[in-house]
């Protein structure tokens, strides 16, 4: 684990729930209670916390800067993550209220996503049973049939398994 991840996990220690860090797209993603609530940029050494309509004003009033990235066409995209005040980056007690705001924003986003799915009539994907392989037969890769076409485990027709995990 790199220094930024260790430092951020120390800052989030007072949340009272386990927090984990994962590498993703060159950045770090922080999860707590099943919610994605923070992004770390190892190149800049910065931590960004999730914001929404309820919490954005507090972060902006404290001088929060947005997490941005550049698309291949040079368009800059700002995400719903802002930096907390500098004092929060040095002290877990100072970070606590900001991390709680971020968890609240992540919780509301998850609830809104679930409510939208219910309104659209979506339902949870059924649990998939392990593939049955006859003796002597070779198993096809997860999410693909023997012909190589996307199987029933494909969400987009590109062979990616549902739920982001295979096996």
C-alpha positions as CSV (number, residue, x, y, z in Angstrom):
1,X,0.0,0.0,0.0
2,X,1.3,3.4,-0.8
3,X,1.8,6.4,1.5
4,X,-1.3,8.3,0.5
5,X,-3.5,5.2,1.1
6,X,-2.0,4.7,4.5
7,X,-2.3,8.3,5.4
8,X,-5.9,8.5,4.3
9,X,-6.8,5.3,6.2
10,X,-5.4,6.9,9.3
11,X,-7.4,10.0,8.7
12,X,-10.6,8.0,8.3
13,X,-10.0,5.8,11.3
14,X,-12.4,7.7,13.6
15,X,-15.4,7.0,11.3
16,X,-16.2,3.9,13.3
17,X,-16.6,1.6,10.3
18,X,-13.9,-0.3,8.4
19,X,-12.5,1.7,5.5
20,X,-10.6,0.0,2.6
21,X,-8.5,1.4,-0.3
22,X,-8.3,0.1,-3.8
23,X,-6.3,1.1,-6.8
24,X,-8.5,2.2,-9.7
25,X,-7.6,4.0,-12.9
26,X,-4.4,5.4,-11.5
27,X,-6.1,6.7,-8.4
28,X,-7.3,5.3,-5.1
29,X,-10.9,4.6,-4.2
30,X,-11.9,4.5,-0.5
31,X,-14.9,2.5,0.6
32,X,-16.7,2.3,3.9
33,X,-19.9,0.5,4.8
34,X,-20.2,-0.7,1.2
35,X,-20.1,2.9,-0.1
36,X,-17.5,4.6,-2.3
37,X,-16.9,7.9,-0.5
38,X,-13.4,9.2,-1.3
39,X,-10.8,9.4,-4.1
40,X,-7.1,9.7,-3.6
41,X,-4.8,11.1,-6.3
42,X,-1.3,9.6,-5.6
43,X,0.4,11.9,-8.1
44,X,-0.8,15.0,-6.4
45,X,-1.0,13.5,-2.9
46,X,-4.6,14.8,-2.5
47,X,-7.8,13.3,-1.1
48,X,-11.2,14.2,-2.4
49,X,-14.5,13.5,-0.6
50,X,-17.9,12.7,-2.2
51,X,-20.3,15.7,-2.3
52,X,-23.9,16.2,-3.3
53,X,-26.5,19.0,-3.2
54,X,-26.6,18.8,0.6
55,X,-22.9,18.9,1.3
56,X,-21.3,20.7,-1.6
57,X,-21.8,24.2,-0.1
58,X,-19.9,23.3,3.0
59,X,-16.9,22.0,1.0
60,X,-16.9,25.0,-1.3
61,X,-17.1,27.4,1.6
62,X,-14.1,25.7,3.1
63,X,-12.2,26.2,-0.2
64,X,-12.7,22.7,-1.6
65,X,-11.3,22.0,-5.0
66,X,-13.0,19.5,-7.4
67,X,-11.5,16.2,-8.6
68,X,-11.1,16.6,-12.4
69,X,-9.7,14.5,-15.2
70,X,-9.1,15.0,-18.9
71,X,-10.7,13.0,-21.6
72,X,-8.8,12.0,-24.7
73,X,-10.5,14.9,-26.6
74,X,-9.0,17.3,-24.0
75,X,-12.4,18.0,-22.3
76,X,-12.0,18.4,-18.6
77,X,-14.6,16.5,-16.4
78,X,-15.3,17.6,-12.8
79,X,-16.6,14.8,-10.6
80,X,-18.7,15.1,-7.4
81,X,-15.6,15.0,-5.2
82,X,-14.0,18.0,-3.5
83,X,-11.0,18.4,-1.2
84,X,-11.6,18.9,2.5
85,X,-9.9,21.8,4.3
86,X,-6.1,21.5,4.8
87,X,-6.5,21.0,8.6
88,X,-8.6,17.9,7.9
89,X,-5.7,16.4,5.9
90,X,-3.4,16.5,9.0
91,X,-5.7,15.4,11.9
92,X,-8.3,12.5,12.1
93,X,-10.5,14.6,14.4
94,X,-10.6,17.4,11.9
95,X,-11.3,15.0,9.1
96,X,-14.2,13.2,10.9
97,X,-17.0,15.7,10.1
98,X,-15.9,16.0,6.5
99,X,-15.7,12.2,6.1
100,X,-19.2,11.9,7.6
101,X,-20.5,14.4,5.1
102,X,-18.9,12.3,2.3
103,X,-20.4,9.1,3.7
104,X,-23.8,10.8,3.8
105,X,-23.5,12.0,0.2
106,X,-22.5,8.4,-0.9
107,X,-25.4,6.9,1.1
108,X,-27.9,9.3,-0.5
109,X,-26.4,8.6,-4.0
110,X,-26.8,4.8,-3.4
111,X,-30.4,5.3,-2.2
112,X,-31.3,7.4,-5.2
113,X,-29.7,4.9,-7.5
114,X,-31.8,2.1,-5.9
115,X,-35.0,4.1,-6.0
116,X,-34.4,4.8,-9.7
117,X,-33.9,1.1,-10.4
118,X,-37.2,0.3,-8.5
119,X,-39.1,2.9,-10.5
120,X,-37.7,1.4,-13.8
121,X,-38.8,-2.0,-12.7
122,X,-35.3,-3.3,-12.4
123,X,-34.6,-6.2,-10.1
124,X,-31.5,-7.6,-8.6
125,X,-29.7,-10.1,-10.8
126,X,-30.3,-13.7,-9.7
127,X,-27.4,-15.4,-8.2
128,X,-25.6,-17.5,-10.8
129,X,-24.8,-21.1,-10.1
130,X,-21.4,-22.5,-10.7
131,X,-21.0,-23.8,-14.3
132,X,-21.4,-27.5,-14.7
133,X,-18.5,-29.0,-16.5
134,X,-18.7,-32.6,-17.8
135,X,-15.7,-34.8,-17.2
136,X,-13.2,-34.3,-20.0
137,X,-14.9,-31.1,-21.2
138,X,-13.1,-27.8,-21.1
139,X,-14.8,-24.9,-19.4
140,X,-15.4,-21.7,-21.3
141,X,-14.1,-18.4,-19.7
142,X,-16.5,-16.7,-17.3
143,X,-19.3,-14.7,-19.1
144,X,-18.6,-16.4,-22.5
145,X,-20.2,-19.4,-24.2
146,X,-18.0,-21.9,-26.1
147,X,-18.7,-20.1,-29.3
148,X,-17.0,-17.0,-27.8
149,X,-20.2,-15.0,-27.9
150,X,-21.3,-13.2,-24.8
151,X,-23.2,-15.5,-22.5
152,X,-25.9,-15.0,-20.0
153,X,-23.4,-13.5,-17.6
154,X,-22.8,-10.5,-19.9
155,X,-24.1,-7.1,-19.0
156,X,-23.0,-5.3,-22.1
157,X,-22.4,-8.1,-24.6
158,X,-18.7,-7.7,-24.2
159,X,-18.3,-10.7,-21.9
160,X,-17.9,-8.8,-18.6
161,X,-19.4,-10.8,-15.8
162,X,-22.2,-9.2,-13.7
163,X,-21.2,-7.6,-10.5
164,X,-17.7,-6.8,-11.6
165,X,-16.3,-10.1,-10.3
166,X,-15.6,-13.3,-12.1
167,X,-15.1,-16.8,-10.8
